[in-house]
């Protein structure tokens, strides 16, 4: 059992390191995944960190799959194990990362369908009663769609993050970025800020507050969006990620600037943006044919 404690100590040290630069929710997810690994190791009386090899990792993930863990959850388990294995390498327990030799089932890309441009415009333009809460909700809706924010990014906004026609957000991994704020969102925010003091508690710095004056939480924002979709007659389920996806899809359709959309969304890799916006080969090929000089020459020659 002493050996098993050594693995537990390494997990504790690893989680402590993650807590220095990742969000509490992300750290908690790593904690759950690695706790499952510790339970597995304890059951099989395996305590030496150096015993983590590809065969052992396959046994663990295979057992997780057998008990019904979904492909997406298995992929997350594997990602957590891989990062933990890298930690063990830095501590001298492993000379390579065994998780790289293990594969999990492919995860289906089930992205939300963007809301139709006209339907979304009609939804956003629906009149409201002008109360502080209604103006707050309108500002949140406009900002979600105007700037493509994640739920956590919008909920974490403080008053100091707002600047002239732009907002500073902290993305995944607490990576900051600046995103523009459109005219309609800017107008909605100005209206909300003129009424915010009627709700906000003294000293509260959150941009969006609830009826009790404190920062509006994730669940409350999600509930408000669902309720607004019903009361405003939008015949589709609405949630923050769908507004973000609509922002990316509509912007890409208009601009065809994949790099700009990548920067606005805060994606580290271009491939993430391609999947996020449902780009396919035909779309990329059309952009190539329209922009590349050699492609244009060939097309012009064929047409002549």
N, C-alpha and C positions, 0 to 999 in steps of 0.2 A: 504493500500500500504506500510505502514511502516513495517508491518510484512514480506511482500514479500522481502523488502530490506534486512531483516535479513538473509534470505536464500541466497540472492545474496552475502552478505558479507561473509557468511560461504563458499560459492563456491570460492570466490576470495581468501580467506585465504588458502583453500585447494589447489587451483591451485598454489599459491605461494610456498607452501611446496613442491609440486611435482617438481617445477622448480629447486629446490636445488639439486636433485639427478637423474632426468630423462632427456632424450634428449628433445630438443625443439619440435620435431615432435610428440613425445609421449604426451607431455604436451598439445600440440594443439589438439590432438585427445580427451583427457579428457575434454578440454574446449568446444569442439563442442558437446560432449555428454551431458554435464551438462547444457550447454546453452539451449539445447532442453528440458531438464527437467524444467529449469526456465521458459521457454515459456509456458509449459504445466501448471505449477503451477500458473503463472500469469493469464492465461486464465480462470482457475477455481477459481481464487481469494483465493488461498491457500498460505499462507506465513509463517506459523509457521513450523520451521524445525522438531519439534516434531510430526507433523502431517504425516510424511512420514511413512506409514505402508505398509504391504504387499498388501492390496487391492488397495491402491493408486498407488503403483509401477506396479501392474498388469494392471490398467487402462492406465497408461502412456505407457507401453511397448505394450499393446494391440492396442492402437491408432497408435503407430509407425509401428506396423505390418500391420495394416489396410491400411495405406497410402503407403505400398509397400516396407518397409525397409526389406532388405535381412536377412536371418537367421544369417549370420556372423556379420552383423552390429548390429542386435539385441543383439547378445551375447556380443559384445563389449560395447553396451549401458549398459547392465546388469552388466558387470564387473566394469565399471566406477561408476555406482550407488552403487555397493557393497562397493567399496573403499571409496566413499564419505560418505556412511552410517557409516562406521567404524570411519571416522573423526568426524561425528556428535556424535558418542558414546563417544569419548574422550572429546568432548566439553560439555557433559552432556545433550544433546538434546534427545538422544535415549538411552534406556536401553538394546536394542538388535539390531541385524542387520536384518531388515525385508526382505532384498533382498534375503537372503538365503532360504526363503520360496517360491520364485518365480522361475519358470523355463522358458526357452526360447526354441524354436525349435532346434533340433540337427543340428549342423553344419557339412556339408559333408567335408570329408578329401580329397580334390582334390589336392594331391601333384603332382609336375611335374614329368614326367617320366625321369629317368636318361638317359643321352646320352650313347649309346653303347661304350664300352671300346675302341674297335678298331677304330670306327668312330671318337671318341674324340682324340685318339692318332694321327690319320692322320690329323685331323684339327689343332692340336697344332704344328705338325711337318711341316706344310705347309711353305715353304720359303717366306720371305718378302724382301722388298727392302733395309733394313738396316738403314733407316732414323731414326732420334730420335723419331718421333711419332710412327713409326712401332715397334721400340724396346721397347718403353713404353707400347704399346698395348700388345706385347708378354709377357712382365713382369707381367702385370695385369692378363692376361689369366692364365699364369703358377701359379701365386700366388693364384688366386681364386681356382684353381683345386688342387694345392698342399696342401693348408692349410684350405680349407673349410670355407673361410671368408664370412661374410655377406657383402652386398653392402656398408652399412654404415661403417662397420669396415675397409674395404679396402680404402674407400674414405677419412677416417679420419687419415690414417697412416702418421706419420711424419718420417723424416730421422732418428731421435733418437730412433724410435721404432724398427729399424732393428738391429739385433745382429747376432752373428755367427750361421748360419743355424737355426735361429728361429726369430720370430717376436712377439712383444707385441701388443695386440689389446685390445680395450675397447668394451665389448659386451653390451648386453641389461642391462639397469640399471647401465651403466657405470662400469660394473664388469670387471676387467682386467683378462687376461689369456695369457699364453705363448703357441704358437703353432709352431711346426717345419716347416721348409722350405725345400722342397725336392731339390735334386741336380739340376734338370732341371730348377726349379724356381730360385734357387740361381744363376745359370749361367745367366739366363735372367735378373735378377735384377742387377747383376754385369755389364752387358752390358749397361743396361739402366742408371745406375748411372754414367757410364763413359761419357754419352752423355747428361745427365740431365741439366748440366750447360748451354747448348746451348739454352734451352727453359726457365728455371726457372728464375723468377724475383729475383732481389737482396733481400736477407733476407727471401725469401719464404722457409718455413720448410717442406711443404707438400712433401711426397714421389712422388706422381704422379701429374704432372702439365699439363695444356693445352697449346695450341699454344701461348696464351697470357702470359704465365709464372706463372699463379696463380693455386691454388688447383683445381683439376678436380672435377666437381660436379657429383652428382648421375645420373642425366639425361644424361650427356655427356658420362659417363661410359656405361650406358645401350645402348645408341645409337651406341657406338663403337662396343660393342659386337654383336649387331644385324647386323651391316654393315660387320663385319669380318666374320660372319656366311655365309653371302651371297657371299662375294668376295672369300672366301676360299672353297666354294662349300659344306658346311655342309647343308644337306637337311632338317634341323630342326630349329625351332625357338630357339634362345639361349639368355639367360638372366642370371644375376649373381646368382639368387637363384637356377637355374637349374644346374649350375656348382657346387654349394655347395651341392646340392642333389646328384649329380653324385659322388663327392668326398666321401660322407658318404656311399653311396650304394656300390661303388667299394671297399672301404676300408673294409667295413663290410663283403663283400663277400670273401675277401682274408684272413682277420684276425679272423672273427667271434668273435671279442672282443667288445661287446656292450658298456662296461664301458669306454673303451679307446675312442671309437667314441663319446660317450657322452661328455667326457672331451674336446676333440678336437673341437666339435661343440659349446661348451659353454652352454649346456643345463642344467638347474637346476634340472630337473626331468628326470629319466630314461624313463618314459612313453612317453615323448616327442620324445626321440630318437627312440623308437620302432616304433612310427607312422611315423616319418620322414623318416626312412629307409625301410618302408613297411615290417617290420617284421610281420610274421604271426605265428600261433600256430605251424604249421608244422616245421618252421625254429627253433623255440625255442625247440620243442620236439626233433628234430634231434640233436641239441647241447647238450641237456640233456642226450640223449642216448649215445652220443659219449664221454661224460665227466664224468658222475656220476658213481662212482664205483659200486653201487648197480644195476644201470641200465645195466652196462656192464656185470656183473655177470649173470643177468637174461638172457641177450641176448646170452652170451656164452653158457649158459646151454641149452637154446632153440635150438641153432645151433648144439649142440652135440647130 
